[in-house]
Amino acid sequence: MDKLVIGGQEIAPGTTCQIELPVVRLYTDTDISMPIHVIRSRKDGPTMFVSAAVHGDELNGIEIIRRLIRMKSFKLSRGTLILVPMVNVYGVLSQSRYMPDRRDLNRCFPGSSKGSLAGIVAHKLMTEIVKHCQYGIDLHTGAIHRSNLPQIRANLKDAETLELAEAFGVPVLLNANLRDGSLRQSALEQGTKILLYEAGQALRYDELSIRAGVRGIQRVLAKLGMTRSKPQKSKYTPYVANTSSWVRASHSGLSTSRRNLGDHVHKGDVLAQIGSPLGETFGEVVASKTGIIIGKQNIPLVQEGDAMFHIAYFSEEEGDIADNIQSMSETLLSSETTQING
């Protein structure tokens, strides 16, 4: 097996270790480090990373990784798994999406050792973690006051990436464009194939999203032959959306939502009503196309032009997709397969 060194520490085959990767000190003279958990099998195989909290207020991914680490039944049979539960430690401390220099870390990759604070953190992750990996899964949630349906975003035109996305086992796959400066873009440029898992909302745990994430990572590892588990055929068919768009508020005011995540909506359906505190109705928010709601704003206070409903558009029958989303929810929330075993 190839030599693996992270933060100056060599991790031998057949070992599991935790590393505190130094990042940058606070101006209070306090050391800040990025926590890393590494599992190496004795047998050669792929190296994969799983990262969370690139945005510091996106907490579901931290819990997903924590549950994986604590699962006594989880064993790696081939290759190496690098788990990074908190990339943006600064943001987690302040419960903020951003870095202390007010930058979005996920727009600062690949970064630089001589750059901004965000650039230094991005560079550290790329050079210490991502460079070792052939595969990666980056865990995210919706932004503040927004919820996302469990979904995978990736370059689905690549055949192997599509196979891994389908193996993850959520009903909605989004063939998403790359964003400049994102971890996904920089990882792909250096040859690391990556899935981006979006589910839940900022600063909150969502049990469905967490269970789907834990199970999805296990299924991808099985697909890559890194665990002894046989890849299981999903009970529901994942569908690929090649386009999506946000429906925006038609007026400023108080909104009353009429639709939920996972709903199948038709063109012209009323998604929400907007009115005044004194009871006047200003107007309605209407679906411009037929599709599935994969993201929505939760706060009822809206300004005209605010993004309110994220709708994905499919070439397949959307009614079947909505049924699969309901099936996933019932299966995961009634199942004990992803509970902590320790």
Salt bridges, closest charged atoms under 4 A:
ASP29 OD1 - ARG25 NH2 2.46
ASP31 OD1 - ARG25 NH1 2.44
GLU58 OE2 - HIS55 ND1 3.12
GLU58 OE2 - ARG97 NH1 3.28
GLU58 OE1 - HIS140 ND1 2.95
GLU63 OE1 - ARG66 NE 2.82
GLU63 OE2 - ARG67 NE 2.83
ASP101 OD2 - ARG103 NH1 3.60
ASP104 OD1 - HIS55 NE2 2.80
ASP104 OD2 - ARG97 NH2 3.87
ASP138 OD2 - HIS140 NE2 2.64
ASP158 OD2 - LYS193 NZ 3.31
GLU160 OE1 - LYS193 NZ 2.89
GLU198 OE2 - ARG153 NH1 3.89
GLU207 OE2 - ARG67 NH1 2.89
GLU207 OE2 - ARG211 NE 2.81
ASP269 OD2 - ARG259 NH2 3.33
ASP269 OD2 - HIS266 ND1 3.86
